[in-house]
Amino acid sequence: MTDSISSTASALTVTREDVTRAELDELGVDLDRDFPGSTEADFKRYPVLSEGGWFIVIKHQPTLTSVSRTPWERLGPIELTSKGLQIN
């Protein structure tokens, strides 16, 4: 038997991070008023690419309502090998 080599690329994934109640409070989100019946487990933080570039957002997952949108790295998850290089 010969080993076969797969030519299919592995899937890309985006890690959605949990958001704490304290972080939501800091953003001015009142769960009872703004998202009745929701808990902090309904909110996730992850990178998105839009017409304005890359952002780290916090979204209410059931409705995809953004509660925070912060500019991220210019190239998003791509890091140039020259990042941090100091030339004197």
N, C-alpha and C positions, 0 to 999 in steps of 0.2 A: 504494500500500500504506500502511496506517496502522500506527503502532506500537501494540502492545498493552501494557496495564499489568497486571502480575500482582497479584492480590489475596492471594496466599499470603505469609504472614509467613516471614521467613528463620528457619532452624533455630537453636536455641540450642545452644551447645556448651560443654563443660567442658574446660578445659585440664588435663591430668594431667601434673604435673611429675616429672622424674626425681629419684631419691633416690640419694645417694652412699653408698659403703661406710662412710665416716667417720660420716655421720649415723646409719646403722643401728647402728654400734658404740656411738655415744653413747646410743642408745635401749636398749642392752643386748641387741640381737639378734645371736645367733650363728648365721650362716647354716648352718653344718655341723650344728649341733645342732637348731635350731628349724625350719629349712626346707631339709632335705637336697636337694641337686641344684639349688637356686635360686641366682640371682645378684642383684646389686643392681638389675639391669634389670627384675626381676620386681616391684619395688616402685614405687609412684607416690604422689604427694601431690596432694590435691585437696579442694575444699570439699564438705561434705555437710550436709543439713538433717535433723535428727532431732527427736524430741519435746522435747529439751533445748535446741534452737536450732541455730545454725550452728556447725560445727566444721571445722577443717582436719585431715584425717586422712592417715595414711600406711598404705597397705594392700598386702598381698601379693596381687597381681592374680590369680594362678591359683586361690587359695582364698578371696579377699576377707577374709582375716584382718587385723584392725586391729592395728597395732603402735604407733600413736600417735594421740591424739585431743586436739586443743587447741582451746579455745573461740575463736571468731572474732568478727567484727563482729555486732552484734545483728541487723542486717537483711541480713547476708550481703553479696552483691555490690552491693546498692542503697546508694547514698550520697545522703544528704539534702543539699540545697543549703545548709543551715544548718550543716553539719559544719565545725567549726573557727571558727565565727563567735564573736567575743568582743564582748559588749555591756558597756560601762562605765556 
